Amino acid sequence: MGIFNFTKKTKTPKTNNVSPLENQNPRPDSKKKVIFDKKNILVIGGAGFIGSNLIERLLEKHKVICIDNFITGNTSNIQQFLQYPDFTFLKHDMSQPIDLEKLNELKKFKIEWQGIQDIIYMACPTSYKNHNKYSIETIDANSVALKNALELAVKYKSRFLFASSSAVYGDAKDVNGQIEEGYIGRTDHLEPRSAYNEGKQFAEMMVANYHEKYKLDISIARIFSTYGPRMMLNDGRLIPDFVENAMQNKDLIINGGENKKTSFCYIEDMIDALLKFMDTPIFEPLNLGSPDEILVKEIAEKIIQLTKSQSKIVFQDEFKYFQRKLIPNISKAKESLGWMPMISLEKGLQKTIEHIQRSKSSLTPDKLNLNNK
């Protein structure tokens, strides 16, 4: 299955060079008409790991509506925002249509006059352990729910950012080293994680076609492995699992050999990239992640050191349906956004460990005063 790609090199807005898609469909006026003092921004999937960290930064300047259905999002991720007058949460499944202007909770946003300036679509279950449990919800998130979000963007002429994934590249077994945006990924549409991997490819196609037909102002962020505070625990994610086991002096299990490599971008760097992307007129997909390859064994050793743990590192067979972790080439992001990851692995791990130590107990939805649609 092919994916949404453009071969021409992205340039910054200051140059006269434009991408092929910009030639076909001129960019809408990026200076949205904001009637009141702040932009209205809709974050769909905002109770998740990346979404909630993004909202925290957005609230420094904007009004934010967060929509989530809590399939994998966590109520504790957004609890602190409920006190802000510029924040409103709606529990809603985006596979069902929604009329924002009819909701009493959103009257203060004056949507009927101001509209929605930006829509950021982060919604999609990404469970490592329970991908089969949420396979249908994953399909919905990458199709019906995304379509409903895009229809809102058409209605309000909103800037639209879609959070895609490195999964669109498949295993890329013919690539040694870093992978570029122009690589055409192929995935197995019948393997257990196909709802996510194929779903992200389908979703990129949908976003591209909405741009072409409705002249939507869109961006596609291909997000690579990211870590930091508010990651889901007990879900098969490498760094949180390592930290939790190290805190209990349990073995740190590495599924694969001693030479297994990966890369990780700290969440603060990723949020910086997404915010810059929202403010930059680029239609081509961009790789966002860390280009610095590291042995998984070295990450485990660093966590053992930082937690002062007695844990041992144990190597086991690779998972049967493991998808190779790819290393991003971020040259386009560097050139177009003026961005690159800045936070060291040691500093990021220390912050992550401190957060996990503080938040071992999670809150359930019934313990929070959340607006339910």
KELUMTI-414210 format. One line per 10 residues: their letters; for each residue x, y, z of C-alpha. Coordinates in steps of 0.001 Angstrom, whole numbers. Layout:
A	X Y Z; ...
***
This chain:
MGIFNFTKKT	0 0 0; 1479 3362 -976; 1584 6366 1314; 1204 10107 987; 4560 11503 -97; 6064 14409 -1966; 9495 14250 -3470; 10347 17913 -3727; 12440 19381 -946; 10556 21571 1518
KTPKTNNVSP	11774 25144 1866; 11037 27744 4475; 8275 30281 3802; 10915 32963 3174; 11955 31446 -149; 10086 31341 -3431; 10251 27549 -3578; 6997 25719 -2972; 6093 22059 -2819; 4162 20357 -5622
LENQNPRPDS	1033 20338 -3477; 1293 24078 -2925; 1463 24556 -6682; -1735 22568 -7125; -3671 24189 -4303; -2639 27613 -3001; -2320 27835 766; -5332 29463 2443; -4705 32720 4290; -2696 31629 7322
KKKVIFDKKN	-3748 34743 9246; -7043 33440 10544; -9570 36045 11584; -9611 35934 15347; -12515 38050 16592; -11604 37865 20254; -8350 37942 22197; -7135 34350 21754; -7315 31578 19183; -9708 28678 19686
ILVIGGAGFI	-7788 25420 19323; -9394 21967 19276; -7175 19070 20367; -8695 15674 19611; -7104 12910 21659; -5882 15491 24151; -5887 13230 27220; -3115 11068 25826; 625 11318 26369; 1585 13746 23591
GSNLIERLLE	-1799 15486 23460; -1834 16494 27124; 1748 17780 27007; 805 19798 23935; -2250 21287 25660; -112 22413 28585; 1923 24572 26206; -1041 25778 24160; -2797 27118 27250; 9 29622 27707
KHKVICIDNF	-1426 31641 24794; -4683 30137 23541; -8101 28764 24413; -8238 24975 24186; -11074 22488 23728; -9965 18939 24470; -11911 15929 23174; -11115 12383 24271; -13030 9156 24855; -10518 7718 27365
ITGNTSNIQQ	-9872 4478 25500; -6170 4935 26173; -6135 8545 27386; -5783 9155 31105; -7900 11505 33190; -4935 12398 35375; -3181 13833 32304; -5700 16676 32045; -6789 17083 35670; -4560 20115 36232
FLQYPDFTFL	-6080 21955 33255; -9647 21894 34603; -8968 24972 36717; -8130 27080 33661; -10980 29260 32300; -9544 28883 28778; -9813 25075 28899; -12832 22832 28437; -12919 19060 28231; -15530 17034 26345
KHDMSQPIDL	-15784 13281 26685; -16821 12263 23196; -16112 9541 20639; -15210 11314 17384; -16531 8383 15370; -19835 10097 16141; -20477 13567 14638; -20394 16563 16966; -21896 20053 16686; -19644 22293 18754
EKLNELKKFK	-21951 25299 18515; -24821 23527 20269; -22882 22536 23393; -23479 24706 26455; -20006 23858 27755; -18495 25685 24774; -20555 28885 24825; -17625 30822 26290; -15596 30055 23151; -18173 31911 20989
IEWQGIQDII	-17597 29401 18216; -20550 30614 16151; -18700 33921 15662; -15037 33064 16080; -14974 29496 14804; -12039 27147 15419; -8656 28398 14242; -6610 25204 14680; -7467 21512 14933; -4801 19086 16134
YMACPTSYKN	-5682 15427 15655; -3812 13200 18110; -6514 10540 18520; -5563 6901 18032; -5067 4026 20478; -1378 3124 20469; -1384 319 23007; 1570 -2031 22638; 134 -4822 24749; -3530 -4460 23818
HNKYSIETID	-3457 -3590 20115; -5900 -6414 19338; -8228 -5289 22112; -8537 -1854 20524; -8190 -2806 16856; -11674 -1656 15814; -11320 1583 17775; -7983 2107 16032; -9595 1609 12631; -12319 4108 13570
ANSVALKNAL	-9772 6666 14770; -7925 6518 11445; -11057 6661 9308; -14529 7684 10530; -13358 9779 13480; -10702 11485 11380; -13270 12229 8675; -15529 13909 11239; -12580 16006 12425; -11722 16991 8862
ELAVKYKSRF	-15347 18007 8273; -15004 20406 11218; -11872 21811 9579; -13806 22330 6344; -16641 24043 8208; -14401 26452 10111; -11536 26664 7569; -9211 25553 10347; -5510 24851 10200; -5261 21057 10608
LFASSSAVYG	-2332 19046 11946; -2489 15264 11767; -271 13235 14089; 931 10353 11958; 3618 7836 12821; 6849 6235 11687; 4703 3097 11298; 3778 4269 7788; 7259 3221 6630; 6744 -424 7572
DAKDVNGQIE	9865 -2436 8418; 11891 -700 5681; 14242 -3685 5585; 16043 -2244 2567; 17036 908 4480; 20272 1071 6437; 20590 4096 8654; 18130 6974 8738; 14860 6952 6824; 13677 9917 4751
EGYIGRTDHL	10138 11141 4100; 10289 10084 447; 10516 6380 1309; 7401 4480 230; 6450 2187 3090; 4908 -1250 2786; 3141 -3030 5606; 1404 -6385 6013; -2314 -5610 6017; -3134 -8878 7809
EPRSAYNEGK	-603 -8834 10656; -1816 -8169 14218; -851 -4460 14297; -2243 -3723 10836; -5126 -1653 12235; -2536 874 13410; 137 583 10703; -2199 446 7707; -4562 2841 9466; -1949 5590 9597
QFAEMMVANY	-1255 5191 5887; -4975 5393 5099; -5324 8423 7372; -2531 10304 5596; -4262 9611 2293; -7531 10999 3663; -5893 14165 4971; -4155 14722 1620; -7399 14327 -311; -9259 16750 1952
HEKYKLDISI	-6518 19250 1258; -6744 18755 -2477; -10538 18992 -2618; -11236 21675 -9; -7927 23588 -31; -7500 22778 3657; -4410 24129 5392; -2917 20834 6561; 287 19371 7953; 1312 15772 8606
ARIFSTYGPR	3738 15032 11439; 5368 11602 11281; 6191 11096 14933; 8961 8687 15924; 9568 7147 19357; 8956 9747 22053; 9176 9477 25833; 8606 11530 28957; 6063 12365 31666; 2467 11092 31247
MMLNDGRLIP	3387 8020 29215; 1069 5102 29784; 2403 2636 32338; 2181 -1172 32220; 1606 -1145 28474; 4745 -2686 27033; 6479 647 26370; 10211 348 26715; 11207 3289 28903; 8251 3253 31358
DFVENAMQNK	8602 -533 31739; 12334 -217 32366; 11781 2519 34961; 9028 645 36802; 11021 -2579 36913; 14176 -783 37999; 12296 917 40836; 11320 -2573 42059; 14749 -4123 41404; 13189 -6447 38830
DLIINGGENK	14952 -7644 35682; 14934 -5278 32718; 13837 -7398 29756; 15191 -6581 26299; 13408 -8480 23546; 16194 -8804 21021; 19971 -9139 21097; 22629 -6973 22729; 23037 -5006 19498; 19400 -3913 19295
KTSFCYIEDM	19219 -172 18618; 16594 2544 18728; 16229 6302 19184; 14059 8378 21510; 12973 12019 21486; 12063 13679 24786; 8504 15025 24934; 9483 18689 25424; 11479 18595 22190; 8586 16920 20389
IDALLKFMDT	6130 19584 21584; 8504 22308 20390; 8513 20660 16954; 4722 20372 16777; 4212 24009 17791; 6699 25183 15173; 4999 22963 12606; 1618 24528 13363; 3085 27967 12689; 4884 27030 9461
PIFEPLNLGS	3251 26704 6008; 4475 23222 5082; 2278 20635 3394; 4820 17858 3028; 4981 15226 5776; 7872 15796 8169; 9784 13282 10263; 9888 14369 13901; 12094 12440 16312; 15665 11922 17398
PDEILVKEIA	18239 10967 14737; 20656 9770 17432; 20799 5974 17446; 21512 4251 20746; 21724 687 21985; 18686 -364 24010; 21144 -1934 26446; 22662 1511 27107; 19219 2944 27911; 18630 122 30397
EKIIQLTKSQ	22037 689 31987; 21386 4416 32321; 18005 3816 34002; 19557 1346 36445; 22185 3962 37269; 19710 6841 37713; 17342 4798 39898; 20208 3270 41897; 18617 -95 41153; 19924 -3622 41661
SKIVFQDEFK	18136 -4798 38503; 19775 -7096 35976; 19467 -6816 32198; 18012 -9947 30590; 17831 -10616 26846; 14909 -12581 25421; 13677 -13464 21932; 12233 -10695 19822; 8436 -10446 19632; 6995 -12366 16693
YFQRKLIPNI	5293 -9340 15165; 7869 -6750 16196; 8203 -3863 13756; 11731 -2630 13389; 12389 697 15119; 13457 3185 12464; 15765 6157 12879; 14433 9386 11347; 16260 11655 8982; 15142 15084 10245
SKAKESLGWM	16959 17256 7694; 13683 18727 6424; 12501 19562 9938; 15845 21238 10691; 15691 23314 7526; 11978 24136 7516; 11269 24522 11228; 14689 25420 12571; 14215 22528 14983; 16243 19667 16349
PMISLEKGLQ	16072 17748 19657; 18041 19498 22390; 17423 17537 25603; 19950 14834 26376; 18874 11266 27068; 20168 11427 30639; 18273 14639 31422; 15088 13327 29788; 15301 10022 31634; 15803 11810 34954
KTIEHIQRSK	12663 13902 34401; 10708 10820 33348; 11820 8830 36378; 10856 11658 38741; 7394 11886 37155; 6764 8137 37387; 7840 8150 41016; 5309 10922 41753; 2396 9443 39840; 2253 5738 40564
SSLTPDKLNL	-1466 5908 41358; -3787 6824 38489; -7164 8503 38824; -10222 7020 37186; -12795 9160 35308; -15361 8985 38117; -12914 10678 40497; -12720 13800 38362; -15306 16461 37610; -15277 16126 33820
NNK	-17902 17281 31354; -19535 14335 29672; -21417 14778 26444
***
